[in-house]
Amino acid sequence: MKGRGHVNTQGGRALSDKIALVAGATRGASRAIAVALGEAGATVYVTGRTSRGDDGAGARLSEVGRATETIEETAELVTAAGGTGIAVRTDHLEPEQVRALARRVDDGHGRLDILVTGVWGGDRLIEFDTKAWEVDLDKGLRMLRLGIDSHLITHHHVLPLLIRRPGGLVVELTDGTADFNTTYRGNLFFDIAKNVPIRAAFGIAEELKEYGGTAVSMTPGFLRSEAMLDHFGVTEENWRDAIAREPHFAIAESPALIGKAVAALAGDEDRARWNGASLSSGELARVYDFRDTDGSQPDCFGYFRDLVFGKKEGSVEDYR
């Protein structure tokens, strides 16, 4: 574990002079990251495809099909937390829309300090434990488009803003650390889609070195996202009721944990020591000494490594 660097707190407003873009911030981990950056004082552009339609075009819904979360709501949460939230409806698979987004950030602020690429939306497409020759090919290829192409298109158009000043930070969101993903993820397309961001962060890290930038991949643990809570028929208040149905849910963490992780990393003046690394919210919680909403520090990947895959004796409480 790498030691803690110098974290600039400024009374909780460590990022008050920072301009951030969280791509895919409609819900889940990306929304929580946007809010945490706002709480630290940042101006945060939040993008996604599900919108109330405040631009006069009427409400618009992504293929995920969840009208209960919108980019406008995320922007409002950012502002309520103490930052400035700016919603920009963007399909990150459409290069022209991403180019227009980059122009808007450039026109508004002339630079970008933090880029979080969290575009996904492919969970509904996963057919676990299905052979590569038996999966629905259209679903598999769509997963690759959502999880890979959208990220690369975003990097291409947005990174020129980030290299204008030294110290820029890129966070590639994925599912699983590099170590965890040495275990096959049960669907070839999903496995590829969630390993590529790890390698992409490694490559971007190399390209940013000469500009004084830092790039990492970041993953939450077993995430209590809005969709996951709905799946189990629970809320954030009674989420433990789902453990009877899924015992591993006992290690679950709220989206707030990865939000705190990214905000802490962004506020670390020595964050370059992480350049190219594969990180998790649980790991950074211990490094930067922050906790989840219930006061715990869940170590999801340690739990799976030791108890689930390693068959060691122990309790989930040893990893919270």
Secondary structure as UniProt FT lines:
FT   HELIX           10..12
FT   TURN            13..17
FT   STRAND          19..23
FT   TURN            24..26
FT   HELIX           28..39
FT   TURN            40..41
FT   STRAND          43..48
FT   TURN            54..57
FT   TURN            63..64
FT   TURN            67..68
FT   HELIX           71..81
FT   STRAND          84..89
FT   TURN            92..93
FT   HELIX           95..109
FT   STRAND          114..117
FT   HELIX           123..125
FT   TURN            128..129
FT   TURN            132..134
FT   HELIX           137..144
FT   HELIX           145..149
FT   HELIX           150..162
FT   TURN            163..164
FT   TURN            166..167
FT   STRAND          169..173
FT   TURN            178..179
FT   HELIX           180..182
FT   HELIX           188..208
FT   HELIX           209..211
FT   STRAND          214..219
FT   HELIX           226..232
FT   HELIX           239..244
FT   HELIX           247..251
FT   HELIX           255..266
FT   TURN            269..270
FT   HELIX           271..274
FT   TURN            275..276
FT   STRAND          278..280
FT   HELIX           281..288
FT   TURN            293..294
FT   HELIX           300..303
FT   HELIX           304..309
FT   HELIX           316..319
//
